[in-house]
Amino acid sequence: MSLHRVSSMSSHEHVRGSSPARSEHRKMSFNPVGTWVPPAAKEEPVGAFEVSKTRRLVQVAAAVVYCLFAAGVVFGYAAIKPVLVDEGVYGEFCADVSSISAEATTTCYEQELRLNLMFTTAAVATNVCALPVGTLLDRYGPRVCGLIGSCFLAIGAIFFSFASQLPFDGYIPGYLFLALGGPFVFISSFQLSNTFPRHSGLILALLTGAFDSSSAIFLFYRLIYTASNHTFTPHKFFLVYLIVPICISIAQTFLMPKNSYKTVGELVAQAEDPSNDVHPIDQHINDEGRLARFREERRQHRESVVSEITSLLGRKSEEGDKQTQDEDRKKQISGVWGVLHGRSAFQQIRSLWFILITLFTVIQMVRINYFVATIRTQYEHLLSDHQKAVQVNNIFDVALPLGGVIAIPMIGLVLDNTSTPFVLALLVSVATAIGILGVLPYLWAAYANIALFVLYRPLYYTAVSDYAAKVFGFHTFGKVYGLIICLAGILNFFQSALDALTHKSFGGDPIP
């Protein structure tokens, strides 16, 4: 995931469920699970003013920390893959031991395919599970989702830790459960942006940054593994990693809210709705004086709530007018705002607007995940030098999480100040440049490719969600955008076909 870059169009949307972060303002995201959250839990959500400021601060801090350790760890696959190869994972699939070097730093085709299938399965699961996560979040609230996520993370860590001792392949299901746990923990945290509505953008940016940085967890593990002379094995690491889901479970049980915080729209509606002064029980009260007293008490209570909400939101009318003008300007700049607004989800899905962006998303997601999974083997062939390929891989492991954080302000400027056709043209141009650099057998081209890739990845994910919001609108956003990401995730299994084609038909040459 993860936060959608649709903030520029949502200032007038106050219906719960129209914002993935359960906030009046949608923010950008560039995580692969997206940030779609459907309508709120059936239990009454809580207003932020009803919870102490200290508790809300601790909740946000806790969410950022556990997202840093859990939200997107599986996307650090390029960093942990060398460790798995060194440990001989799937080495038994190599028929000839001579197909693996003495240092166990290269892989045979069967081993490579099986390792990459592990990542492909995890990437698919991450995207596809966004829909069920949303459904569970809608029905049972963020606490239940967080606890489910922590259970999945624990199961994945246990599978991975004891995989070598199991009578079946424990690596693929282990990585799969780690992938499933991430979205449950991550998506259920978005509603915390409503703890401090004036700072919702900052909170979402922190969560997004935590998601992107979480891919560095496996990088730090690999550094420790190397420093320990390979004694800190995956078995030991994933036993230690069990601390993460345990801490998440404790936080969800004793600290995090059971129900989502109210959106800004709901808070405003609560403050402005005089019907709250009337209660169904009033029809059973015959004493007019008593009835008037009860309604006056409710009115005074509502005015007290209004005061607290006003303090919480802290917006002046002049600021609101300026924001409205800014939103109108951004809508005009987009060039596609409202093209399919008001249409049913089925009508939108049948349109070329949906079909073309889905095809683009599928192709780019396969390219992105394939590059993450095979960067070292690609450059071993292109550079004909194992050590240089390792060097490129190491640079990539650092640049991937760092690029996501650095790209945040740049993406905001691009999407707020340029038209959607320009953004799509930029995506195509950068993707083409990445493709060209990716076939050049030079070290400088490899570094340039990595630099473009780590900036392109967040821009791509964010631009797709931005496009969906502007073209399809908010009322069908969850269904339409969720379907785009879901289809792209399922079709990521083509990555395995690319692996087979590269190794069997092209002899490991990535250029064709």
Stockholm file with secondary structure:
# STOCKHOLM 1.0

chainA/1-512         MSLHRVSSMSSHEHVRGSSPARSEHRKMSFNPVGTWVPPAAKEEPVGAFEVSKTRRLVQVAAAVVYCLFAAGVVFGYAAIKPVLVDEGVYGEFCADVSSISAEATTTCYEQELRLNLMFTTAAVATNVCALPVGTLLDRYGPRVCGLIGSCFLAIGAIFFSFASQLPFDGYIPGYLFLALGGPFVFISSFQLSNTFPRHSGLILALLTGAFDSSSAIFLFYRLIYTASNHTFTPHKFFLVYLIVPICISIAQTFLMPKNSYKTVGELVAQAEDPSNDVHPIDQHINDEGRLARFREERRQHRESVVSEITSLLGRKSEEGDKQTQDEDRKKQISGVWGVLHGRSAFQQIRSLWFILITLFTVIQMVRINYFVATIRTQYEHLLSDHQKAVQVNNIFDVALPLGGVIAIPMIGLVLDNTSTPFVLALLVSVATAIGILGVLPYLWAAYANIALFVLYRPLYYTAVSDYAAKVFGFHTFGKVYGLIICLAGILNFFQSALDALTHKSFGGDPIP
#=GR chainA/1-512 SS CCCCSCGGGCTTCCSTTSSTTSSSSCCCCCCTTCCCCCSCCSSCCBCGGGSCHHHHHHHHHHHHHHHHHHTSGGGGHHHHHHHHHHTTTTGGGCSSGGGSCTTSCSCCHHHHHHHHHHHHHHHHHHHHTHHHHHHHHHHHCHHHHHHHHHHHHHHHHHHHHTGGGSSSCCHHHHHHHHHHHHHHHHHTTGGGGGGSGGGHHHHHHHHHHHHHHGGGHHHHHHHHHHHTTTCSCHHHHHHHHTHHHHHHHHHHHHTSCSSCBCCHHHHHHHHHCGGGGCCGGGGGCCCHHHHHHHHHHHHHHHHHHHHHHHHHHCCCHHHHHHHHHHHHHHHHHHSCTTSSTTSCHHHHHTSHHHHHHHHHHHHHHHHHHHHHHHHHHHHHHHHSCHHHHHHHHHHHHHHHHHHHHHHHHHHHHHHHHSCHHHHHHHHHHHHHHHHHHTTCCCHHHHHHHHHHHHHHHHHHHHHHHHHHHHHHCSTTHHHHHHHHHHHHHHGGGHHHHHHHIIIIISTTCCCC
#=GC SS_cons         CCCCSCGGGCTTCCSTTSSTTSSSSCCCCCCTTCCCCCSCCSSCCBCGGGSCHHHHHHHHHHHHHHHHHHTSGGGGHHHHHHHHHHTTTTGGGCSSGGGSCTTSCSCCHHHHHHHHHHHHHHHHHHHHTHHHHHHHHHHHCHHHHHHHHHHHHHHHHHHHHTGGGSSSCCHHHHHHHHHHHHHHHHHTTGGGGGGSGGGHHHHHHHHHHHHHHGGGHHHHHHHHHHHTTTCSCHHHHHHHHTHHHHHHHHHHHHTSCSSCBCCHHHHHHHHHCGGGGCCGGGGGCCCHHHHHHHHHHHHHHHHHHHHHHHHHHCCCHHHHHHHHHHHHHHHHHHSCTTSSTTSCHHHHHTSHHHHHHHHHHHHHHHHHHHHHHHHHHHHHHHHSCHHHHHHHHHHHHHHHHHHHHHHHHHHHHHHHHSCHHHHHHHHHHHHHHHHHHTTCCCHHHHHHHHHHHHHHHHHHHHHHHHHHHHHHCSTTHHHHHHHHHHHHHHGGGHHHHHHHIIIIISTTCCCC
//
